[in-house]
Amino acid sequence: MPVLVASDLDRTLVYSAAALALTMPDARAPRLLCVEVHESRPLSYLTETAAGLLADLGDAAVFVPTTTRTRAQYQRINLPGPPPKYAICANGGHLLVDGVTDPGWHARVTARLADECAPLSEVSEHLMRVGDPAWVRKHRVAEDLFVYLVVERELLPEDWVEELAAWADRRGWTVSLQGRKVYAVPGPLTKSAAVREVARRTGAELTLAAGDSLLDADLLLAADRGWRPGHGELADAGWTAPAVSALPERGVLAGERILREFLRAARSPR
């Protein structure tokens, strides 16, 4: 029976230049591989060692990239190893099979959101009203499923995210601050639901997961074993769970450690 590995991407496996956390002397810094280019500029990296581990993982398990990125943003990433048969985008709103959206899954998700949450338009309009142009740089609706702001983090008022989260919670939405992005996501739009669907289709008997943000908590709780890096929303909050290991590594070296843990567990699942 296959092992399923569902992993968040940004700040879990792949890292922007600002998130690398290369705190060691320059001469000891790891060699990096660029895995994403956007507008002709390198954008995301992992270590060359991590690239080799990821290629090995593709042979040892069913590897499922599991991201809040839109489909277009995900498709910019060129990961090492065999192309994943399954990928989860838009925080579970799109299940890709061989790179193509599964329309049945998407229809099920959108029907549930319509039944259980305040409409996207209400949340998007609220963010437009309460976001100050002094620190909001972009306002984006993603895949007609959720909304996010790109902000100047150092100018963000201290209690603004907490107040937004309380407002959103009353409407069935979740708020997450990740780097320079503030996400507002419907509560039922989860990575874990899509991962369970992939597990059902593949017959996986063991699910491994990793992630760094509040939007990954449900994924980690649903897995048989999980890992979180020493940075990110979950680490900042001291969040953990019985089957989740809190790793000390931060930055791109955390991604390398997570892949080692995935491989070790996939090769000896018992």
N, C-alpha and C positions, 0 to 999 in steps of 0.2 A: 504494500500500500504506500502511495507517495507521501512525502512530507511537503507541506505547503509553507512557504516563507513569504510573508506579506510585510513589506517594509515601506515606510515613509521615505521620501527622497530628500527634500531640501533640509539641510542641517541634521540629517540622519545618515544618509549615504553620500550625498553630494553637497558641495559647499561653494558658496560665492567667495571671492577674494576677501571680502570683509569678515567672513565667518570662519576662515581657516584656522585661526588661533595658533599661529606658528610662533610659539613663545620660546622655542629653543634657539641656540646660536645659529646664525645663517648657515654655517658650514654643515650643521647636523640636520637641517630641514629635509623632510622627505621629498623625493621626486614626485611631481604632480602630473596627472593626466587631465587635460581639458575634455569634458564630456558634453559641453553645451556651448554653442555660439549663438549670439542674438545680435542682430543688426551689425554683423561683421565683427563683433567683439567677443572674446572669450568671456564666459559667464560663470560656469560651474566646473568644479574639479573634484577628483578623488585622488588618493595616492596611487602610485603605480602598483604598490603591493596590494592595495584594496582592489584594483582592477583585476589582478590575477585571481584573488579570492572570489570575486564576483563571477568571473568566468567559470571557476570550479563549482560554485554554488549552482549555476545553471544546469550542471550535469548531475548534481546530487539531490536536487529538490525541484519542486514547482515554484519558481520564483515569480512573485506577483508585485510589481511596483504599485504602491498604494498611496496616492497623492491627492492633495487638494488642488493641484494644478488643473487648468482647463486641458482639454484634449490637445489644443494647438501648442500650449506651453509644454506639455509632456512630450509631444512628438519632436521637440527641439533637442531632447536629450538623447545622446548616442552612447548607451551603456555597453561595456564589454560583455562578452559571452553571447550565448544563443539568444535570439530575439524572444522575449517572453510571449507565450501564447495568450496569457491573460494580463490585463492591466486595469487598474481602478483609478479613474480620474474624477475630478470635481467632487471630492470627498465622498465618493460612493454613488454619485448621480449617473455616472457612465461606467459601464463594464465593457471593456474592449476585448474582443476575441479576434486574435490575429490582426489587431490594429483597427478593427471596425466595431462601432457601437452595437451592442445587443439591444434592439429596439424594445423587446419585451421587458427586459429589466428596467430600462429607462421609463417606460410607461408605468410600471408598478411603483417606481419611486415617486414620480410626479403626482400620481393619484394619491399617494399617502400624504405628501406634503400639502396638497390642496385640502385634505380632510383634517389635518392636525395642526396646522400652523397659520399664523398671520401671513397675508400675501407678501410676496417679494416687493411689490410696489410700495407698500406701507413702510417697510424697513428701509428700503433705498431712499425714499423721500425723507425719512427721519434722519438718516445719516447726512443727507445734503443740508438739512437744517441745523444740525448740532455740530457739524464739522466746521472749524474755522479756517478760512482760506489762508490765514497766516501760517498754518502748519499742515494743511491738507494739500497734497500735491496731485493726487489722482483719485477719482471715484469710479469704480468699475463694477459692472454687473457681469458675473461669470456664468456662462452657459444657461442663462435664465433660471438659475437655481439659487445663487447666493450673491452677496455683495461684499466688496472690500474697499478699504481706503489705503492709499500709500501716503504715509505721513512723515514729517520731520520728528523723529522720536524724541529728540532732546527738547522740543518745544511743546510736546503733548502735555496738557494739564494733568496734574497728579492723579485726580480722581475720575478723570473723564471715562476711561475704559471701564472702571467699576460701575459707574452710573449707567453707561450704555448697556453693560451686561445685565443689570437689574431690569432695565426697560425691556430688553430683548427677551429675557427669561419669561416675563409675563405673557409674551406672545409666542412662546414655543421655539425661540431661537437661542443660539449659543454665540458668544463673542470670544474671539481668540486674538491675542497680540503676538505676532511672529515677526521679529526684526522690525522692518518699517511698515509692515502691513497689519491693519486691523480688519479681521474677518467677522462678518455676521452670517451665520450659517443656520438653516433650519435644524432643530433638534433631531428629527428623524433621519436627516441626511447624514449617514454614518459610513465610515469605512468598514466597520465590523459587519454590517449587514451584507455588503457586497462580498467580503471575504468569506462569509459563511456560504454564500451562493457558489463561489469558486470551489470551496471545500466539498460541497455537495456534488458538483459536476465532476470533480477529479477523484472523488473517493478518498481524499486525504484523511489519514488517521491521526496526524499530528500537525498542529499549526503553530508556527513561530512568528513573532512580530517584533518590530522596533519602531520607535517614534519619539519625538522630542516635545510635541506641543499638546495643548489641551485637546485639540481635535484628534489626537492619536490615543487619548486615554481609553476610549471605548474599544479601539483595536487591540490595545495591550491587554485589557481585561478579558476580551473574548478569546485570546490565544491561550494555548497550553503553556507556552513559555514566552516571555517578552523581555526586552532590554530597552533602556532609555539612556541617552548620553548624559554627561555631567554638565550640560548646558541646556538652555531652552526653558520654555514655560513650566514644564513638569519638574525639572531640576530646581528651578527658582522657587517653586512652591513646596519642594521637598516631597513631591508625590511619589508614592510607590504602592505596590500591591503584592500579595503573597507569591505570585508566580512571575513577578517582574523584577529583574536585576537592575539596580541603579549603578551604572558604570562611572568610574572616576574620570575617564578621559573626556576631554573637551575638544571641540573643533574637528578638523579632518581626521585626526588620529582616532577619534571616537568612532567614525565610520569604519575605519579599518578594524577596530576591536569588535564592533558589532558583526561584521562579516565573519570574523574568526569564530565568534560564538555561534552564529548560524550554521557554519560548516561543521563545527564540532557536534552540535545537537542533531543535525541532519544525518550525519554519518553514524551516530550511535543513538538512535531515537529512543531506545528502551531505557 
